[in-house]
């Protein structure tokens, strides 16, 4: 064969191979991965004690499956997101407390071998894109092919705080961005507005490869700032406060109080005294309504795009949040309202408009997406694929949801009960069907000892040491743990 003919034949073969790969690639479903920070079950489609109008999140829930009993693996941003993105429990990774993106894989041998979720998709022919808060620091770990930035991140912020600054309050320790008020003047100045705009633009473009697109929204994370029009949706006089019991802590272990201490945050008693509990709720509600509108922009752009029929959507929040329940305005604890969050899957082949009250976990997102996209499983991930539940909500499900907050502190949640065991082996047990506010600790109840034995079996026998890169600087219990580490 003459060299020129051989060269031409090779070009044709390369072209055909490229075309085949492109066609095959386009058959793979895309993924739209939407993350929201600090969003609790006040979302309208959930069953929280307060219902904030969230028409866009509600619409997505109607298009897919809403998991009403979903839980994070750690009740604070850094370790929760690290668990989602590596597929590893904190008890395996040692990432129990706050940490930076760049340190997620530094803890131990297992974490060093972990494959971040976007990296795994890249290894299987996907283009990965992201914007906003995906990991705790956005994408400081540089795991996406393309990252659209964090913009003004937690801002914009006024020159001075409106309502709350722990550094100016006697008895408060530590720092927080907690504050509330109508600010700035226009939506366009908000971080999440810019993130939504970036995502909409990307969905309007042509992508030859299947894509994994992550869109991370910051609100309703503190500071609870949003433009005035969002506050006006919720007149103060129309706001009802969530259930609160002043003596709620009378039947819980002393160790539980140490673990859940958030000395930089306002308490319910403080805000009752100042008359600002409803003001905080109004600000939180305004932030939720605002972020729901940004979610709507992205979902609308997807529905109008050429990718509408071939894109799996998952929406999740990284943990729950107390807004007055249990005398606290915080996450950072192992009660129901701290770990429970929203999780929605819209599969291109799935059933729509359904709910599942089976206990599931955010760590399940990783294996579920691989399963839905027909990618080979990552054997290192520790969650469970939810594909069978997405296709059949009546399927038997025996897996509980497990959450960690520091080494030795764990919550086990099944369909009805929540068991919390602390490092000193003290216990709380709650019947969430009959006691949704967790006001009655059943740990000493004789008739519930078998339930306790059943749930304790799910506690890991081995726990990774606390990572040298994971710590807190506000809670005395965790400060001491970090010193010993």
C-alpha positions in Angstrom: 0.0 0.0 0.0 1.3 3.4 -0.9 2.2 5.7 2.0 -0.3 8.4 0.9 -3.2 5.8 0.7 -2.2 4.3 4.1 -2.2 7.8 5.6 -5.6 8.6 4.1 -7.0 5.3 5.5 -5.7 6.0 8.9 -7.3 9.5 8.9 -10.6 7.8 7.9 -10.3 5.3 10.7 -9.5 8.0 13.3 -12.5 10.0 12.1 -14.8 7.0 12.4 -13.4 6.1 15.8 -13.9 9.7 17.0 -17.4 9.8 15.6 -18.2 6.5 17.3 -16.9 7.7 20.6 -18.8 11.0 20.3 -22.0 9.2 19.5 -21.5 6.7 22.4 -20.6 9.6 24.7 -23.8 11.4 23.8 -25.8 8.3 24.8 -24.4 8.6 28.3 -26.7 10.7 30.5 -25.5 14.0 31.7 -25.6 14.9 35.4 -26.8 18.2 36.9 -25.6 18.2 40.6 -27.2 21.0 42.7 -25.9 21.7 46.2 -27.5 24.1 48.7 -25.9 25.2 52.0 -27.6 24.9 55.4 -31.1 24.2 53.9 -33.3 22.5 56.5 -36.7 20.8 56.2 -38.6 24.1 56.1 -38.7 23.5 52.3 -42.4 23.4 51.3 -42.4 19.9 49.9 -40.9 18.5 53.1 -42.8 18.1 56.4 -41.0 20.6 58.6 -42.8 22.6 61.3 -42.5 25.7 59.0 -43.2 25.7 55.3 -41.4 28.2 53.1 -42.8 28.6 49.6 -40.2 26.9 47.3 -42.0 26.4 44.0 -39.0 25.5 42.0 -37.6 22.8 44.4 -41.2 21.5 44.8 -41.4 21.2 41.0 -38.2 19.2 40.8 -39.5 16.9 43.6 -42.7 16.3 41.6 -40.6 15.4 38.6 -38.6 12.8 40.5 -38.3 11.2 43.9 -38.1 13.1 47.2 -36.3 11.3 50.0 -37.9 12.7 53.2 -35.6 10.8 55.6 -32.2 11.8 54.1 -29.3 12.5 56.4 -25.8 14.0 56.1 -22.7 12.1 57.4 -21.4 15.1 59.4 -23.5 18.1 60.6 -21.2 20.8 59.2 -20.1 21.9 55.7 -16.5 20.6 55.4 -16.7 16.9 56.5 -20.3 16.5 55.0 -19.1 17.6 51.6 -15.9 15.6 51.9 -17.9 12.5 52.6 -20.2 13.1 49.6 -17.4 13.7 47.2 -15.2 10.8 48.3 -17.9 8.3 49.2 -16.2 7.7 52.5 -17.7 7.8 56.0 -15.9 10.1 58.5 -15.1 6.9 60.6 -13.0 5.8 57.6 -11.5 9.0 56.5 -10.9 10.7 59.9 -12.6 13.8 58.4 -15.0 14.3 61.3 -14.6 18.1 61.7 -14.1 21.2 59.6 -11.4 21.0 57.0 -10.1 22.6 53.8 -10.7 21.1 50.3 -7.0 20.6 49.7 -6.7 18.5 52.9 -9.5 16.0 52.3 -7.3 13.3 51.0 -4.4 13.8 53.4 -5.8 12.1 56.5 -4.7 8.5 56.0 -3.9 5.8 53.4 -7.6 5.2 52.5 -8.3 8.8 51.8 -5.1 9.1 49.8 -6.5 6.4 47.5 -10.0 7.9 47.3 -11.3 9.2 43.9 -13.3 12.3 44.0 -16.7 12.1 42.3 -15.9 14.4 39.4 -12.6 12.7 38.9 -14.3 9.4 38.6 -16.7 10.8 36.0 -13.7 12.2 34.1 -12.1 8.8 34.0 -15.2 7.5 32.3 -15.5 10.0 29.5 -17.2 13.0 31.1 -16.5 16.7 31.0 -16.9 18.1 34.5 -17.9 21.7 35.2 -18.7 23.5 38.5 -19.5 26.8 40.0 -20.1 28.1 43.6 -19.9 26.0 46.8 -19.4 22.3 46.0 -16.7 21.4 48.5 -16.4 23.7 51.5 -14.0 26.0 49.7 -15.7 25.7 46.3 -13.2 23.6 44.3 -9.9 24.5 45.9 -9.0 20.8 45.4 -9.2 21.5 41.7 -11.2 18.4 40.8 -13.3 19.8 38.0 -12.2 20.4 34.4 -13.7 23.8 34.5 -14.6 25.8 37.6 -16.7 29.0 37.3 -15.5 30.5 40.5 -16.9 31.5 43.9 -17.7 35.1 43.1 -18.1 37.1 46.3 -18.7 33.9 48.2 -20.5 34.7 51.5 -21.1 38.3 50.4 -21.7 40.9 49.6 -21.6 42.3 53.1 -22.4 45.7 54.7 -19.6 47.7 56.2 -20.9 46.9 59.7 -23.1 44.0 60.9 -26.8 44.7 61.4 -27.7 42.6 64.4 -25.2 40.1 65.7 -21.5 40.1 66.4 -20.3 37.7 69.1 -17.1 39.6 69.6 -19.2 42.4 71.1 -21.3 40.2 73.4 -20.2 39.2 76.9 -20.0 35.5 77.3 -19.7 34.6 73.7 -16.7 32.7 72.4 -15.5 32.2 68.8 -16.5 33.7 65.5 -19.4 33.3 63.2 -20.8 35.1 60.1 -24.2 34.9 61.7 -26.2 38.2 61.1 -29.5 39.0 59.4 -31.0 41.9 57.5 -32.1 43.1 54.1 -29.0 43.5 52.0 -27.8 44.2 49.2 -30.2 46.2 47.1 -30.3 44.0 44.0 -30.3 40.2 43.3 -27.5 40.6 40.8 -25.1 41.4 43.6 -25.6 38.1 45.3 -23.2 35.2 44.8 -25.9 32.7 44.0 -27.3 35.0 41.3 -24.0 34.9 39.6 -23.6 31.1 40.0 -27.1 30.6 38.5 -26.2 32.9 35.6 -23.0 30.9 34.9 -24.9 27.6 34.9 -27.6 28.8 32.6 -25.0 30.0 30.2 -23.3 26.6 30.2 -26.6 24.8 29.6 -27.1 26.9 26.6 -23.8 25.9 25.0 -23.0 22.8 22.9 -21.1 20.1 24.7 -19.8 17.2 22.6 -19.0 15.1 25.6 -21.5 14.0 28.3 -21.1 16.4 31.2 -21.2 16.4 35.0 -22.2 19.9 36.0 -22.2 20.9 39.7 -23.9 24.1 40.8 -23.4 25.1 44.4 -25.6 27.7 46.1 -24.5 29.4 49.4 -27.8 30.7 50.8 -29.3 30.1 53.3 -25.9 29.9 54.9 -25.2 32.8 57.2 -25.1 35.7 57.0 -28.8 35.7 56.4 -28.7 38.6 53.8 -31.0 38.9 50.8 -32.5 41.9 49.0 -35.5 43.5 50.7 -38.1 42.1 48.3 -37.5 38.6 49.6 -38.1 39.8 53.2 -41.3 41.4 52.2 -42.7 38.0 51.2 -42.8 37.1 54.9 -44.4 39.8 57.1 -43.3 39.4 60.7 -46.8 39.2 62.0 -47.5 36.1 59.8 -44.5 34.1 61.0 -44.9 31.3 63.5 -41.9 30.1 65.6 -41.1 26.4 65.5 -41.7 24.1 68.5 -39.5 24.9 71.5 -39.4 23.4 75.0 -37.4 25.3 77.6 -36.5 22.3 79.7 -35.6 20.2 76.6 -32.1 19.3 77.9 -33.2 18.0 81.3 -33.2 14.4 80.1 -30.1 14.3 78.0 -26.5 13.3 79.0 -24.1 16.0 80.1 -21.7 14.8 77.3 -24.4 15.6 74.7 -24.3 19.2 75.9 -20.5 19.4 75.5 -20.6 18.0 72.0 -23.4 20.3 70.8 -22.0 23.5 72.4 -21.8 26.3 69.9 -20.8 29.3 72.1 -20.5 31.7 69.3 -24.1 31.3 68.2 -27.3 33.0 69.5 -29.6 31.0 71.7 -33.4 30.9 71.6 -33.6 32.3 75.0 -31.5 35.3 74.0 -33.6 36.0 70.9 -36.8 35.6 72.9 -35.5 38.2 75.3 -34.4 40.6 72.5 -37.6 40.0 70.6 -35.8 39.0 67.4 -36.6 35.3 67.0 -39.1 36.0 64.2 -36.7 38.4 62.6 -34.2 35.6 62.2 -36.8 33.3 60.8 -37.9 36.0 58.4 -34.3 36.4 57.2 -33.8 32.6 56.8 -37.1 32.4 54.9 -36.1 35.2 52.6 -32.8 33.5 51.9 -34.5 30.2 51.1 -37.0 31.9 48.8 -34.2 33.7 47.0 -32.1 30.5 46.5 -35.2 28.6 45.3 -35.6 31.2 42.6 -31.9 30.6 41.5 -32.5 26.9 41.4 -35.5 27.6 39.2 -33.4 29.5 36.7 -31.1 26.5 36.3 -33.9 24.0 36.0 -35.7 26.1 33.5 -32.5 26.4 31.4 -32.1 22.7 31.5 -35.7 22.1 30.4 -35.2 24.5 27.4 -31.9 23.0 26.4 -31.1 20.1 24.1 -30.1 18.1 27.2 -33.5 18.1 28.8 -34.3 14.5 28.1 -30.9 13.1 28.8 -29.9 14.7 32.1 -30.1 13.2 35.6 -30.7 15.8 38.3 -29.8 15.5 41.9 -30.4 18.3 44.5 -29.2 18.1 48.0 -28.3 20.2 51.0 -25.2 19.5 53.1 -27.0 19.2 56.5 -29.9 20.6 58.5 -30.2 23.5 60.9 -31.8 24.4 64.1 -33.7 27.7 64.1 -34.8 27.9 67.7 -35.5 24.3 68.5 -33.4 23.0 71.4 -32.4 26.5 72.4 -30.0 26.8 69.5 -29.5 28.5 66.1 -26.9 26.2 64.7 -26.0 22.9 63.0 -23.1 21.1 64.8 -24.9 18.4 66.7 -26.4 14.9 66.2 -30.1 15.6 66.6 -32.6 15.1 63.8 -32.7 18.7 62.7 -28.9 18.9 62.4 -28.5 15.8 60.1 -31.8 15.7 58.3 -31.8 17.4 54.9 -33.4 17.4 51.5 -32.4 14.9 48.7 -34.1 14.8 45.3 -33.3 12.6 42.3 -34.8 13.1 38.9 -33.8 10.2 36.8 -34.4 10.2 33.0 -36.0 6.7 33.3 -37.4 7.0 36.9 -40.8 7.4 38.3 -42.0 10.9 39.0 -43.9 12.6 41.8 -43.1 10.1 44.6 -41.7 10.2 48.1 -39.7 7.7 50.0 -39.4 7.8 53.8 -36.7 5.2 53.9 -33.5 6.3 55.7 -30.9 7.3 53.2 -27.6 9.2 53.3 -25.9 11.9 51.3 -23.0 9.4 51.0 -25.4 7.4 48.8 -25.3 10.0 46.1 -21.9 8.9 44.7 -22.8 5.2 44.0 -26.3 6.2 42.9 -25.1 8.5 40.2 -22.7 5.8 38.9 -25.5 3.3 38.9 -27.9 5.6 37.1 -25.3 6.5 34.5 -24.4 2.8 34.0 -20.8 3.4 35.1 -18.8 0.7 36.8 -19.1 1.0 40.6 -16.2 2.5 42.6 -15.5 -0.3 45.1 -14.1 2.2 47.6 -17.3 4.0 48.2 -19.2 3.1 51.3 -22.7 4.3 50.6 -25.5 2.4 48.9 -27.0 2.9 45.4 -30.5 4.3 45.7 -31.4 3.2 42.1 -33.6 0.4 43.3 -35.6 2.8 45.5 -35.8 5.3 42.6 -37.4 2.6 40.4 -39.4 0.9 43.2 -40.3 2.8 46.4 -41.9 -0.4 47.8 -38.6 -2.2 47.8 -37.4 -3.5 51.2 -34.7 -1.2 52.6 -32.9 -2.3 55.7 -30.0 0.3 55.7 -30.1 3.0 58.3 -28.6 6.5 57.9 -25.4 7.1 59.9 -24.0 10.5 61.0 -20.8 11.4 62.9 -19.7 14.4 64.8 -16.2 13.8 66.1 -14.6 10.4 66.8 -16.8 8.3 69.0 -20.0 10.3 68.5 -22.6 8.8 66.2 -26.3 8.9 65.3 -28.1 5.9 63.8 -31.5 6.6 62.1 -34.0 4.0 60.8 -37.6 4.5 59.8 -38.8 5.3 63.3 -36.0 5.8 65.8 -32.8 7.8 66.2 -30.1 6.5 68.5 -27.3 8.8 69.5 -24.2 7.4 71.3 -21.5 9.6 72.5 -17.8 8.9 73.1 -18.5 8.2 76.8 -21.2 5.6 75.7 -24.0 7.8 77.0 -27.1 7.4 74.9 -30.2 9.3 73.6 -33.0 7.4 71.9 -36.0 9.1 70.2 -39.2 7.8 68.6 -39.5 10.3 65.6 -43.0 9.2 64.7 -44.5 9.9 68.1 -41.9 12.5 69.2 -40.8 14.4 66.1 -39.3 17.2 68.3 -37.1 14.8 70.2 -38.4 16.0 73.6 -38.4 12.6 75.3 -35.2 10.6 75.6 -36.1 6.9 75.8 -32.6 5.7 76.6 -33.7 4.5 80.0 -37.0 3.0 78.9 -37.1 -0.8 79.6 -39.4 -1.4 76.7 -37.0 0.2 74.2 -33.8 -1.7 75.1 -34.3 -4.1 72.2 -34.4 -1.2 69.8 -31.2 0.2 71.3 -29.5 -3.2 70.9 -30.7 -3.4 67.3 -29.4 0.1 66.3 -26.1 -0.2 68.2 -25.1 -3.1 65.8 -24.6 -0.5 63.1 -21.9 1.4 65.0 -18.5 0.8 63.4 -16.1 -1.4 65.4 -13.1 0.6 64.1 -12.8 4.3 63.9 -10.2 6.3 62.0 -8.2 8.7 64.1 -9.2 12.4 63.8 -7.3 13.8 60.8 -4.5 16.2 61.6 -6.1 18.6 59.1 -9.6 18.5 60.7 -10.6 20.5 63.7 -12.8 23.2 65.3 -11.7 26.3 67.2 -14.9 27.2 69.0 -16.0 24.2 71.1 -13.9 23.4 74.2 -14.5 19.6 73.8 -13.2 19.6 70.2 -10.4 22.1 70.9 -9.1 19.6 73.5 -9.5 16.7 71.0 -7.5 18.6 68.4 -4.7 19.3 70.9 -4.4 15.6 71.7 -4.4 14.7 68.0 
